[in-house]
């Protein structure tokens, strides 16, 4: 039996109110909000965050592989999945591959894992944008999801699925282009509806169900008219909220993000069908088991905790608006050899603990500050999921940053360890001594085409214990 063993969705902290687009551009841009990845986030960092949520589940087996799907990769030629692999500290024997380039890649990787063998972590992320005042800018969203697939009982049992494929042009983007172009809407509708109906019929047959046996349908796609029209094919099935008014469409990650959101609140025995219309049609059918608590923090909790970002700042983060740069030189490119030597610290945020004193060292050290500890006898200690408290902080308006000012803090970790660290997802005047923070994987800067990834701290907005 193939199952979803664990899952997690990640929604960035910032939200763009679509009304603010209309206020600047003088036209309507729809209702609600869309999620916005911060200047220090990309599809890789969001994939790490979703993976961390999914892999917190207890008693998960070491996976055999990790697959990372996105249509907006941080790198071409270089595998992006390896950074996710390193950040969640998987063993070197665990394979890590990219499955990217198209929006359909996310649901395709998930179906391949569900119908394959072994245990796989399927990670998908999307960072969606478009030209100012265009439909993609308003309807898009940023986010990621991770689904752990394997044998045996899990959160949801996979009942079966089907796909329907045909070659036609709906949306396309050439390598190097910043935005997507579209063909005339009515044409794609004539292609998606018959493909979707075929996949729906075949998936129900594979699952051994009639349409009446489906309790909820996750319906999503890149072509709005087709998604709307497809509702008539589904009949009176309950259609799950597609998060269009709170998150937007997150590209390759959206089917898995909606699946995670739906499983968060599913009752045991609920049959859930995921229907994705993107460059074809894919339908996956699951039965929720209620065997585990919802992923934490849930997608709903993250949506509720969002904070606004101005349209001007959004355009700046997307490279559509170039402000005056900081009056400081840009940093030098990161060293590949240094990153490789310190991989566990840089990507896994692993410190060291004295064998006698228990003193935690950040970054890790060979020689402890406590003389009772053995030289080279310190043990590795993973700190990425350890909460911390702000001891002091400052706002730096002079140092280089893609989005100044920089907020720095000195934090004390629960159980030991002190570190000066940059804060993110925070307002400069919103930090106080005693604030609780948690670590998050981010991109410090990009220089000479190389991304410098490391860890920052963000306010711990979800309650202790990561419920919600």
C-alpha positions as a Markdown table, in Angstrom:
| # | Residue | x | y | z |
|---|---|---|---|---|
| 1 | Unk | 0.0 | 0.0 | 0.0 |
| 2 | Unk | 1.4 | 3.4 | -1.0 |
| 3 | Unk | 0.6 | 6.2 | 1.3 |
| 4 | Unk | 1.3 | 9.8 | 2.2 |
| 5 | Unk | 3.4 | 9.3 | 5.3 |
| 6 | Unk | 3.8 | 13.0 | 6.1 |
| 7 | Unk | 3.2 | 16.4 | 4.5 |
| 8 | Unk | 3.8 | 20.0 | 5.1 |
| 9 | Unk | 3.0 | 23.3 | 3.3 |
| 10 | Unk | 4.9 | 26.6 | 3.6 |
| 11 | Unk | 3.3 | 30.0 | 3.0 |
| 12 | Unk | 5.6 | 33.1 | 3.2 |
| 13 | Unk | 4.9 | 35.7 | 5.8 |
| 14 | Unk | 4.2 | 38.6 | 3.6 |
| 15 | Unk | 1.0 | 39.4 | 1.8 |
| 16 | Unk | 0.2 | 41.8 | -1.1 |
| 17 | Unk | -3.3 | 43.2 | -1.1 |
| 18 | Unk | -4.5 | 43.2 | -4.6 |
| 19 | Unk | -6.3 | 46.5 | -4.1 |
| 20 | Unk | -2.9 | 48.1 | -3.6 |
| 21 | Unk | -2.0 | 47.2 | -7.2 |
| 22 | Unk | -5.1 | 49.0 | -8.4 |
| 23 | Unk | -4.4 | 52.0 | -6.3 |
| 24 | Unk | -1.0 | 52.4 | -8.0 |
| 25 | Unk | -1.9 | 51.4 | -11.5 |
| 26 | Unk | -5.4 | 52.9 | -11.6 |
| 27 | Unk | -7.2 | 49.7 | -12.5 |
| 28 | Unk | -8.8 | 46.8 | -10.8 |
| 29 | Unk | -6.6 | 43.8 | -9.8 |
| 30 | Unk | -9.2 | 41.6 | -8.1 |
| 31 | Unk | -10.0 | 41.0 | -4.5 |
| 32 | Unk | -8.1 | 39.4 | -1.6 |
| 33 | Unk | -4.4 | 39.0 | -1.2 |
| 34 | Unk | -1.5 | 36.9 | -2.6 |
| 35 | Unk | 1.5 | 35.5 | -0.7 |
| 36 | Unk | 4.8 | 37.1 | -1.3 |
| 37 | Unk | 8.2 | 35.5 | -0.8 |
| 38 | Unk | 10.6 | 37.9 | 0.9 |
| 39 | Unk | 13.7 | 39.3 | -0.8 |
| 40 | Unk | 15.8 | 36.6 | 0.9 |
| 41 | Unk | 13.6 | 33.7 | -0.2 |
| 42 | Unk | 13.6 | 31.7 | -3.4 |
| 43 | Unk | 12.1 | 28.3 | -4.4 |
| 44 | Unk | 15.0 | 26.5 | -2.8 |
| 45 | Unk | 14.6 | 28.2 | 0.6 |
| 46 | Unk | 10.8 | 27.7 | 0.5 |
| 47 | Unk | 11.3 | 24.1 | -0.4 |
| 48 | Unk | 13.5 | 23.7 | 2.7 |
| 49 | Unk | 10.9 | 25.2 | 4.9 |
| 50 | Unk | 8.1 | 22.9 | 3.6 |
| 51 | Unk | 10.4 | 19.9 | 4.0 |
| 52 | Unk | 11.3 | 20.8 | 7.6 |
| 53 | Unk | 7.5 | 20.8 | 8.4 |
| 54 | Unk | 6.9 | 17.5 | 6.7 |
| 55 | Unk | 9.9 | 15.7 | 8.1 |
| 56 | Unk | 9.1 | 16.7 | 11.8 |
| 57 | Unk | 6.7 | 13.8 | 11.8 |
| 58 | Unk | 7.9 | 11.1 | 14.2 |
| 59 | Unk | 9.1 | 7.6 | 13.2 |
| 60 | Unk | 9.6 | 8.5 | 9.5 |
| 61 | Unk | 12.0 | 6.1 | 7.7 |
| 62 | Unk | 15.2 | 7.5 | 6.1 |
| 63 | Unk | 14.0 | 8.3 | 2.6 |
| 64 | Unk | 15.5 | 6.7 | -0.5 |
| 65 | Unk | 15.2 | 9.9 | -2.6 |
| 66 | Unk | 14.3 | 13.6 | -2.6 |
| 67 | Unk | 12.8 | 15.2 | -5.7 |
| 68 | Unk | 12.5 | 18.9 | -6.1 |
| 69 | Unk | 10.1 | 20.4 | -8.6 |
| 70 | Unk | 9.7 | 24.0 | -9.6 |
| 71 | Unk | 9.3 | 26.2 | -12.7 |
| 72 | Unk | 11.4 | 28.9 | -11.1 |
| 73 | Unk | 14.7 | 27.2 | -10.1 |
| 74 | Unk | 17.4 | 29.2 | -8.3 |
| 75 | Unk | 20.0 | 27.5 | -10.5 |
| 76 | Unk | 20.1 | 25.9 | -14.0 |
| 77 | Unk | 22.7 | 23.2 | -14.6 |
| 78 | Unk | 23.4 | 22.9 | -10.9 |
| 79 | Unk | 21.0 | 20.6 | -9.0 |
| 80 | Unk | 18.8 | 22.6 | -6.6 |
| 81 | Unk | 17.6 | 19.6 | -4.7 |
| 82 | Unk | 21.0 | 19.1 | -3.1 |
| 83 | Unk | 20.6 | 22.3 | -1.1 |
| 84 | Unk | 17.3 | 21.1 | 0.3 |
| 85 | Unk | 18.9 | 17.7 | 1.0 |
| 86 | Unk | 21.8 | 19.3 | 2.9 |
| 87 | Unk | 19.5 | 21.7 | 4.9 |
| 88 | Unk | 17.3 | 18.8 | 6.2 |
| 89 | Unk | 20.4 | 16.7 | 6.8 |
| 90 | Unk | 19.7 | 13.6 | 4.8 |
| 91 | Unk | 22.4 | 11.0 | 4.4 |
| 92 | Unk | 24.7 | 11.0 | 1.4 |
| 93 | Unk | 23.1 | 7.7 | 0.2 |
| 94 | Unk | 19.8 | 9.5 | -0.2 |
| 95 | Unk | 19.4 | 10.5 | -3.9 |
| 96 | Unk | 18.5 | 14.2 | -4.6 |
| 97 | Unk | 17.2 | 15.2 | -8.1 |
| 98 | Unk | 15.5 | 18.1 | -9.7 |
| 99 | Unk | 12.2 | 17.6 | -11.6 |
| 100 | Unk | 11.7 | 21.1 | -12.9 |
| 101 | Unk | 11.0 | 23.4 | -15.7 |
| 102 | Unk | 7.2 | 23.2 | -15.9 |
| 103 | Unk | 4.3 | 23.9 | -13.6 |
| 104 | Unk | 3.1 | 20.3 | -14.1 |
| 105 | Unk | 6.4 | 19.0 | -12.6 |
| 106 | Unk | 5.1 | 19.1 | -9.1 |
| 107 | Unk | 2.1 | 16.9 | -9.5 |
| 108 | Unk | 4.0 | 14.7 | -11.9 |
| 109 | Unk | 6.8 | 14.0 | -9.4 |
| 110 | Unk | 4.1 | 13.3 | -6.7 |
| 111 | Unk | 2.3 | 10.8 | -8.9 |
| 112 | Unk | 5.5 | 9.1 | -9.9 |
| 113 | Unk | 6.4 | 8.6 | -6.3 |
| 114 | Unk | 2.9 | 7.3 | -5.4 |
| 115 | Unk | 3.1 | 4.7 | -8.1 |
| 116 | Unk | 6.8 | 3.8 | -7.5 |
| 117 | Unk | 8.6 | 2.1 | -4.7 |
| 118 | Unk | 10.7 | 3.0 | -1.7 |
| 119 | Unk | 10.3 | 6.2 | 0.4 |
| 120 | Unk | 10.5 | 9.6 | -1.4 |
| 121 | Unk | 10.3 | 13.2 | -0.3 |
| 122 | Unk | 8.6 | 15.2 | -3.0 |
| 123 | Unk | 9.2 | 18.9 | -2.7 |
| 124 | Unk | 7.6 | 21.5 | -4.9 |
| 125 | Unk | 7.9 | 25.3 | -4.8 |
| 126 | Unk | 6.6 | 28.2 | -6.8 |
| 127 | Unk | 7.6 | 31.9 | -6.9 |
| 128 | Unk | 5.1 | 33.4 | -9.3 |
| 129 | Unk | 5.0 | 36.8 | -10.8 |
| 130 | Unk | 4.2 | 38.8 | -14.0 |
| 131 | Unk | 4.4 | 42.2 | -15.5 |
| 132 | Unk | 3.1 | 45.0 | -13.3 |
| 133 | Unk | -0.7 | 45.2 | -13.4 |
| 134 | Unk | -0.8 | 41.9 | -15.3 |
| 135 | Unk | -3.1 | 39.0 | -14.4 |
| 136 | Unk | -0.2 | 36.7 | -13.4 |
| 137 | Unk | 1.1 | 39.3 | -10.9 |
| 138 | Unk | -2.2 | 39.5 | -9.1 |
| 139 | Unk | -3.4 | 35.9 | -9.3 |
| 140 | Unk | 0.0 | 34.3 | -8.6 |
| 141 | Unk | 1.3 | 33.4 | -5.2 |
| 142 | Unk | 4.5 | 32.1 | -3.6 |
| 143 | Unk | 4.8 | 28.9 | -1.5 |
| 144 | Unk | 6.0 | 25.4 | -1.3 |
| 145 | Unk | 4.9 | 21.9 | -0.2 |
| 146 | Unk | 6.5 | 18.6 | 0.7 |
| 147 | Unk | 5.0 | 15.2 | 0.7 |
| 148 | Unk | 6.7 | 12.1 | 2.1 |
| 149 | Unk | 5.5 | 9.0 | 0.2 |
| 150 | Unk | 6.2 | 5.4 | 1.1 |
| 151 | Unk | 4.8 | 2.0 | 2.0 |
| 152 | Unk | 2.4 | 1.1 | 4.8 |
| 153 | Unk | -0.1 | 3.1 | 6.8 |
| 154 | Unk | 0.3 | 6.9 | 6.8 |
| 155 | Unk | -1.7 | 10.1 | 6.9 |
| 156 | Unk | -3.6 | 9.2 | 3.7 |
| 157 | Unk | -3.8 | 6.0 | 1.6 |
| 158 | Unk | -3.3 | 6.4 | -2.2 |
| 159 | Unk | -6.2 | 4.8 | -4.0 |
| 160 | Unk | -5.2 | 5.5 | -7.6 |
| 161 | Unk | -4.7 | 8.1 | -10.2 |
| 162 | Unk | -4.6 | 8.9 | -13.9 |
| 163 | Unk | -3.2 | 11.5 | -16.3 |
| 164 | Unk | -4.2 | 12.7 | -19.8 |
| 165 | Unk | -1.6 | 14.3 | -22.0 |
| 166 | Unk | -1.7 | 16.3 | -25.3 |
| 167 | Unk | 0.6 | 18.8 | -26.9 |
| 168 | Unk | -0.8 | 22.3 | -27.1 |
| 169 | Unk | 0.4 | 25.8 | -26.3 |
| 170 | Unk | -1.3 | 27.5 | -23.4 |
| 171 | Unk | 1.5 | 29.3 | -21.3 |
| 172 | Unk | 5.2 | 29.5 | -22.1 |
| 173 | Unk | 8.3 | 31.2 | -21.0 |
| 174 | Unk | 11.7 | 31.1 | -22.7 |
| 175 | Unk | 14.9 | 30.5 | -20.7 |
| 176 | Unk | 16.0 | 33.8 | -19.3 |
| 177 | Unk | 12.6 | 35.5 | -19.6 |
| 178 | Unk | 11.1 | 37.0 | -16.4 |
| 179 | Unk | 7.5 | 36.6 | -17.2 |
| 180 | Unk | 5.1 | 34.1 | -18.9 |
| 181 | Unk | 3.3 | 34.6 | -22.1 |
| 182 | Unk | -0.2 | 33.2 | -22.8 |
| 183 | Unk | -2.2 | 32.0 | -25.9 |
| 184 | Unk | -5.8 | 33.1 | -26.4 |
| 185 | Unk | -7.9 | 31.8 | -23.5 |
| 186 | Unk | -10.7 | 30.2 | -25.4 |
| 187 | Unk | -8.4 | 27.9 | -27.2 |
| 188 | Unk | -6.9 | 26.2 | -24.1 |
| 189 | Unk | -10.4 | 25.7 | -22.8 |
| 190 | Unk | -11.1 | 23.3 | -25.7 |
| 191 | Unk | -8.1 | 21.2 | -24.7 |
| 192 | Unk | -8.3 | 21.2 | -20.9 |
| 193 | Unk | -11.9 | 20.1 | -20.5 |
| 194 | Unk | -11.7 | 16.8 | -22.5 |
| 195 | Unk | -8.4 | 16.0 | -21.0 |
| 196 | Unk | -9.6 | 16.6 | -17.5 |
| 197 | Unk | -12.8 | 14.6 | -18.0 |
| 198 | Unk | -10.7 | 11.7 | -19.3 |
| 199 | Unk | -8.3 | 11.8 | -16.4 |
| 200 | Unk | -11.2 | 12.1 | -13.9 |
| 201 | Unk | -13.0 | 9.0 | -15.3 |
| 202 | Unk | -9.8 | 6.9 | -15.5 |
| 203 | Unk | -8.7 | 7.9 | -11.9 |
| 204 | Unk | -12.1 | 6.9 | -10.4 |
| 205 | Unk | -11.8 | 3.6 | -12.3 |
| 206 | Unk | -8.2 | 3.1 | -11.0 |
| 207 | Unk | -9.4 | 3.8 | -7.4 |
| 208 | Unk | -12.4 | 1.5 | -7.7 |
| 209 | Unk | -14.8 | 4.3 | -6.9 |
| 210 | Unk | -17.8 | 6.1 | -8.4 |
| 211 | Unk | -18.0 | 9.9 | -8.4 |
| 212 | Unk | -20.3 | 9.6 | -5.4 |
| 213 | Unk | -17.5 | 8.0 | -3.4 |
| 214 | Unk | -15.5 | 11.2 | -3.4 |
| 215 | Unk | -16.0 | 13.5 | -0.5 |
| 216 | Unk | -13.8 | 16.4 | -1.4 |
| 217 | Unk | -12.2 | 17.6 | -4.6 |
| 218 | Unk | -9.0 | 19.7 | -4.7 |
| 219 | Unk | -9.4 | 21.5 | -8.1 |
| 220 | Unk | -6.6 | 23.7 | -9.3 |
| 221 | Unk | -4.9 | 24.8 | -12.6 |
| 222 | Unk | -3.1 | 27.5 | -14.4 |
| 223 | Unk | -6.1 | 28.2 | -16.8 |
| 224 | Unk | -8.9 | 29.9 | -14.8 |
| 225 | Unk | -11.6 | 29.5 | -17.4 |
| 226 | Unk | -11.0 | 25.7 | -17.6 |
| 227 | Unk | -10.9 | 25.3 | -13.9 |
| 228 | Unk | -14.3 | 27.1 | -13.6 |
| 229 | Unk | -15.9 | 25.1 | -16.3 |
| 230 | Unk | -14.6 | 21.8 | -15.0 |
| 231 | Unk | -16.8 | 22.2 | -11.9 |
| 232 | Unk | -19.8 | 21.2 | -13.9 |
| 233 | Unk | -18.1 | 17.9 | -14.7 |
| 234 | Unk | -17.6 | 17.2 | -11.0 |
| 235 | Unk | -21.3 | 17.6 | -10.3 |
| 236 | Unk | -22.2 | 18.3 | -6.7 |
| 237 | Unk | -18.9 | 17.3 | -5.2 |
| 238 | Unk | -17.5 | 19.5 | -2.4 |
| 239 | Unk | -14.8 | 21.7 | -4.0 |
| 240 | Unk | -12.0 | 22.6 | -1.5 |
| 241 | Unk | -11.0 | 26.3 | -1.2 |
| 242 | Unk | -8.2 | 26.8 | -3.7 |
| 243 | Unk | -6.7 | 29.7 | -1.6 |
| 244 | Unk | -7.1 | 32.1 | -4.5 |
| 245 | Unk | -8.1 | 34.9 | -2.2 |
| 246 | Unk | -5.5 | 34.4 | 0.4 |
| 247 | Unk | -2.4 | 32.9 | -1.3 |
| 248 | Unk | -2.9 | 32.8 | -5.0 |
| 249 | Unk | -1.7 | 30.1 | -7.4 |
| 250 | Unk | 1.8 | 28.9 | -6.3 |
| 251 | Unk | 2.6 | 27.2 | -9.6 |
| 252 | Unk | 4.3 | 23.8 | -9.4 |
| 253 | Unk | 3.6 | 23.5 | -5.6 |
| 254 | Unk | -0.1 | 24.3 | -5.7 |
| 255 | Unk | -1.6 | 20.8 | -6.0 |
| 256 | Unk | 0.6 | 19.5 | -3.1 |
| 257 | Unk | 0.0 | 22.7 | -1.0 |
| 258 | Unk | -3.8 | 22.3 | -1.4 |
| 259 | Unk | -3.5 | 18.5 | -0.6 |
| 260 | Unk | -1.5 | 19.4 | 2.6 |
| 261 | Unk | -4.1 | 22.0 | 3.5 |
| 262 | Unk | -6.9 | 19.6 | 3.0 |
| 263 | Unk | -5.3 | 16.8 | 4.9 |
| 264 | Unk | -4.7 | 19.2 | 7.8 |
| 265 | Unk | -8.5 | 19.2 | 8.4 |
| 266 | Unk | -9.6 | 15.9 | 6.9 |
| 267 | Unk | -11.6 | 13.4 | 8.9 |
| 268 | Unk | -10.7 | 9.7 | 9.0 |
| 269 | Unk | -12.2 | 8.0 | 5.9 |
| 270 | Unk | -12.5 | 11.2 | 3.8 |
| 271 | Unk | -11.9 | 10.4 | 0.1 |
| 272 | Unk | -10.0 | 13.3 | -1.5 |
| 273 | Unk | -9.4 | 13.8 | -5.2 |
| 274 | Unk | -6.7 | 16.2 | -6.4 |
| 275 | Unk | -7.4 | 17.5 | -9.9 |
| 276 | Unk | -4.7 | 19.5 | -11.6 |
| 277 | Unk | -5.1 | 21.2 | -15.0 |
| 278 | Unk | -1.7 | 22.3 | -16.2 |
| 279 | Unk | -0.2 | 21.3 | -19.6 |
| 280 | Unk | -2.6 | 18.4 | -19.4 |
| 281 | Unk | -4.7 | 16.8 | -16.6 |
| 282 | Unk | -3.8 | 14.8 | -13.6 |
| 283 | Unk | -6.0 | 13.3 | -10.9 |
| 284 | Unk | -4.9 | 11.6 | -7.7 |
| 285 | Unk | -7.3 | 10.0 | -5.2 |
| 286 | Unk | -6.6 | 9.5 | -1.5 |
| 287 | Unk | -8.4 | 8.3 | 1.6 |
| 288 | Unk | -7.5 | 10.1 | 4.8 |
| 289 | Unk | -6.7 | 7.8 | 7.7 |
| 290 | Unk | -6.5 | 10.2 | 10.7 |
| 291 | Unk | -3.4 | 8.3 | 11.7 |
| 292 | Unk | -1.4 | 11.4 | 12.6 |
| 293 | Unk | -1.9 | 14.9 | 13.9 |
| 294 | Unk | -2.1 | 17.7 | 11.4 |
| 295 | Unk | 1.2 | 19.0 | 10.1 |
| 296 | Unk | 2.4 | 21.9 | 12.2 |
| 297 | Unk | 2.3 | 24.7 | 11.6 |
| 298 | Unk | -0.7 | 24.1 | 9.4 |
| 299 | Unk | -1.2 | 26.0 | 6.1 |
| 300 | Unk | -4.2 | 27.7 | 7.7 |
| 301 | Unk | -2.2 | 28.9 | 10.6 |
| 302 | Unk | 0.5 | 30.4 | 8.3 |
| 303 | Unk | -2.2 | 32.1 | 6.2 |
| 304 | Unk | -3.7 | 33.7 | 9.3 |
| 305 | Unk | -0.3 | 35.1 | 10.5 |
| 306 | Unk | 0.5 | 37.0 | 7.3 |
| 307 | Unk | 1.5 | 40.6 | 7.3 |
| 308 | Unk | 1.2 | 43.2 | 4.5 |
| 309 | Unk | 3.9 | 44.3 | 2.1 |
| 310 | Unk | 3.6 | 47.5 | 0.0 |
| 311 | Unk | 3.3 | 47.2 | -3.8 |
| 312 | Unk | 6.5 | 49.2 | -4.2 |
| 313 | Unk | 8.4 | 46.9 | -2.0 |
| 314 | Unk | 7.0 | 43.9 | -3.9 |
| 315 | Unk | 8.1 | 45.3 | -7.2 |
| 316 | Unk | 11.6 | 45.9 | -5.7 |
| 317 | Unk | 11.8 | 42.3 | -4.5 |
| 318 | Unk | 10.7 | 41.0 | -7.9 |
| 319 | Unk | 13.3 | 43.1 | -9.8 |
| 320 | Unk | 10.6 | 45.2 | -11.5 |
| 321 | Unk | 11.7 | 48.4 | -9.7 |
| 322 | Unk | 15.3 | 49.3 | -9.1 |
| 323 | Unk | 15.8 | 51.6 | -6.1 |
| 324 | Unk | 19.0 | 53.5 | -5.2 |
| 325 | Unk | 21.4 | 50.8 | -3.9 |
| 326 | Unk | 23.1 | 50.9 | -0.5 |
| 327 | Unk | 26.2 | 53.2 | -0.3 |
| 328 | Unk | 28.4 | 50.2 | 0.5 |
| 329 | Unk | 30.2 | 47.7 | -1.8 |
| 330 | Unk | 28.4 | 44.5 | -2.6 |
| 331 | Unk | 29.8 | 41.4 | -0.8 |
| 332 | Unk | 32.2 | 39.1 | -2.6 |
| 333 | Unk | 30.9 | 35.8 | -4.0 |
| 334 | Unk | 30.7 | 32.9 | -1.5 |
| 335 | Unk | 33.5 | 30.3 | -1.5 |
| 336 | Unk | 32.5 | 26.9 | -2.9 |
| 337 | Unk | 35.4 | 25.2 | -1.1 |
| 338 | Unk | 34.6 | 26.9 | 2.3 |
| 339 | Unk | 30.9 | 26.0 | 1.9 |
| 340 | Unk | 31.8 | 22.3 | 1.3 |
| 341 | Unk | 34.1 | 22.2 | 4.3 |
| 342 | Unk | 31.5 | 23.6 | 6.6 |
| 343 | Unk | 28.4 | 22.0 | 5.0 |
| 344 | Unk | 26.9 | 20.8 | 8.2 |
| 345 | Unk | 27.0 | 24.2 | 9.8 |
| 346 | Unk | 26.1 | 26.3 | 6.7 |
| 347 | Unk | 23.3 | 24.2 | 5.5 |
| 348 | Unk | 22.3 | 22.0 | 8.4 |
| 349 | Unk | 22.9 | 24.5 | 11.2 |
| 350 | Unk | 24.7 | 22.0 | 13.3 |
| 351 | Unk | 26.8 | 23.2 | 16.3 |
| 352 | Unk | 28.8 | 21.3 | 18.8 |
| 353 | Unk | 28.4 | 20.4 | 22.5 |
| 354 | Unk | 31.1 | 19.8 | 25.1 |
| 355 | Unk | 31.4 | 16.1 | 26.1 |
| 356 | Unk | 31.8 | 17.0 | 29.8 |
| 357 | Unk | 30.3 | 20.5 | 30.3 |
| 358 | Unk | 27.5 | 20.3 | 27.8 |
| 359 | Unk | 28.4 | 23.8 | 26.6 |
| 360 | Unk | 26.9 | 24.5 | 23.1 |
| 361 | Unk | 29.2 | 26.2 | 20.6 |
| 362 | Unk | 27.9 | 28.1 | 17.6 |
| 363 | Unk | 29.5 | 27.8 | 15.1 |
| 364 | Unk | 30.9 | 24.3 | 16.0 |
| 365 | Unk | 34.4 | 24.2 | 17.5 |
| 366 | Unk | 37.1 | 21.6 | 17.9 |
| 367 | Unk | 38.2 | 23.1 | 21.2 |
| 368 | Unk | 35.7 | 24.0 | 23.9 |
| 369 | Unk | 35.7 | 27.2 | 25.9 |
| 370 | Unk | 35.3 | 24.9 | 29.0 |
| 371 | Unk | 38.6 | 23.2 | 29.8 |
| 372 | Unk | 36.8 | 20.2 | 31.2 |
| 373 | Unk | 35.8 | 19.2 | 27.6 |
| 374 | Unk | 38.0 | 16.9 | 25.5 |
| 375 | Unk | 39.8 | 18.5 | 22.5 |
| 376 | Unk | 38.1 | 17.1 | 19.4 |
| 377 | Unk | 35.6 | 15.3 | 21.6 |
| 378 | Unk | 32.7 | 17.7 | 21.1 |
| 379 | Unk | 29.6 | 16.0 | 19.8 |
| 380 | Unk | 27.5 | 17.4 | 16.9 |
| 381 | Unk | 24.2 | 19.0 | 18.0 |
| 382 | Unk | 21.4 | 20.0 | 15.5 |
| 383 | Unk | 20.1 | 23.5 | 16.3 |
| 384 | Unk | 17.7 | 24.3 | 13.3 |
| 385 | Unk | 14.6 | 23.3 | 15.3 |
| 386 | Unk | 15.7 | 24.8 | 18.6 |
| 387 | Unk | 13.9 | 28.0 | 19.7 |
| 388 | Unk | 15.8 | 31.0 | 21.0 |
| 389 | Unk | 15.3 | 34.3 | 22.9 |
| 390 | Unk | 16.5 | 37.7 | 21.8 |
| 391 | Unk | 19.1 | 39.1 | 24.2 |
| 392 | Unk | 19.8 | 42.4 | 22.4 |
| 393 | Unk | 19.2 | 43.8 | 18.9 |
| 394 | Unk | 20.2 | 46.7 | 16.6 |
| 395 | Unk | 19.1 | 48.1 | 13.3 |
| 396 | Unk | 21.9 | 48.6 | 10.8 |
| 397 | Unk | 21.1 | 51.1 | 8.0 |
| 398 | Unk | 24.6 | 51.2 | 6.5 |
| 399 | Unk | 25.6 | 47.6 | 5.8 |
| 400 | Unk | 24.8 | 46.2 | 2.4 |
| 401 | Unk | 21.4 | 44.5 | 2.0 |
| 402 | Unk | 19.2 | 43.9 | -1.0 |
| 403 | Unk | 16.3 | 45.3 | 1.2 |
| 404 | Unk | 17.7 | 47.6 | 3.9 |
| 405 | Unk | 17.8 | 48.1 | 6.8 |
| 406 | Unk | 19.3 | 45.0 | 8.4 |
| 407 | Unk | 18.0 | 43.9 | 11.8 |
| 408 | Unk | 20.6 | 42.0 | 13.9 |
| 409 | Unk | 20.1 | 40.3 | 17.2 |
| 410 | Unk | 22.0 | 38.3 | 19.7 |
| 411 | Unk | 19.9 | 35.2 | 20.7 |
| 412 | Unk | 20.2 | 32.6 | 23.4 |
| 413 | Unk | 19.0 | 29.1 | 22.4 |
| 414 | Unk | 17.0 | 26.9 | 24.6 |
| 415 | Unk | 19.4 | 24.5 | 26.3 |
| 416 | Unk | 22.5 | 26.6 | 25.6 |
| 417 | Unk | 24.2 | 28.3 | 22.7 |
| 418 | Unk | 24.4 | 32.0 | 21.8 |
| 419 | Unk | 24.7 | 33.5 | 18.4 |
| 420 | Unk | 24.6 | 36.9 | 16.7 |
| 421 | Unk | 22.1 | 36.5 | 13.8 |
| 422 | Unk | 20.2 | 38.5 | 11.2 |
| 423 | Unk | 16.4 | 38.7 | 11.7 |
| 424 | Unk | 13.9 | 38.3 | 8.9 |
| 425 | Unk | 10.2 | 38.7 | 8.4 |
| 426 | Unk | 10.2 | 41.4 | 11.0 |
| 427 | Unk | 9.7 | 45.2 | 11.1 |
| 428 | Unk | 12.8 | 47.2 | 12.3 |
| 429 | Unk | 10.9 | 48.7 | 15.2 |
| 430 | Unk | 9.1 | 45.5 | 16.1 |
| 431 | Unk | 11.9 | 43.7 | 18.0 |
| 432 | Unk | 12.2 | 43.6 | 21.8 |
| 433 | Unk | 14.5 | 41.9 | 24.3 |
| 434 | Unk | 12.8 | 38.6 | 25.4 |
| 435 | Unk | 11.2 | 38.0 | 22.0 |
| 436 | Unk | 11.0 | 34.4 | 21.0 |
| 437 | Unk | 12.5 | 33.4 | 17.6 |
| 438 | Unk | 13.1 | 30.4 | 15.5 |
| 439 | Unk | 15.5 | 29.6 | 12.7 |
| 440 | Unk | 14.7 | 29.7 | 9.0 |
| 441 | Unk | 16.8 | 28.9 | 5.9 |
| 442 | Unk | 17.3 | 31.9 | 3.7 |
| 443 | Unk | 19.5 | 33.4 | 0.9 |
| 444 | Unk | 21.8 | 36.0 | 2.4 |
| 445 | Unk | 22.8 | 37.5 | -1.0 |
| 446 | Unk | 23.7 | 36.6 | -4.6 |
| 447 | Unk | 27.1 | 37.6 | -6.0 |
| 448 | Unk | 28.6 | 36.6 | -9.4 |
| 449 | Unk | 25.7 | 34.3 | -10.0 |
| 450 | Unk | 26.2 | 32.3 | -6.7 |
| 451 | Unk | 23.6 | 32.2 | -4.0 |
| 452 | Unk | 24.9 | 32.4 | -0.4 |
| 453 | Unk | 22.4 | 30.4 | 1.7 |
| 454 | Unk | 22.5 | 30.3 | 5.5 |
| 455 | Unk | 20.2 | 30.6 | 8.4 |
| 456 | Unk | 18.4 | 33.6 | 9.9 |
| 457 | Unk | 16.0 | 34.0 | 12.8 |
| 458 | Unk | 12.4 | 35.0 | 12.6 |
| 459 | Unk | 9.8 | 35.8 | 15.2 |
| 460 | Unk | 8.2 | 32.6 | 16.6 |
| 461 | Unk | 4.6 | 33.6 | 15.8 |
| 462 | Unk | 3.0 | 30.1 | 16.1 |
| 463 | Unk | 2.5 | 29.0 | 19.6 |
| 464 | Unk | 5.2 | 27.0 | 21.4 |
| 465 | Unk | 4.8 | 23.4 | 20.4 |
| 466 | Unk | 4.1 | 24.5 | 16.8 |
| 467 | Unk | 0.4 | 23.9 | 17.0 |
| 468 | Unk | -2.2 | 25.6 | 14.9 |
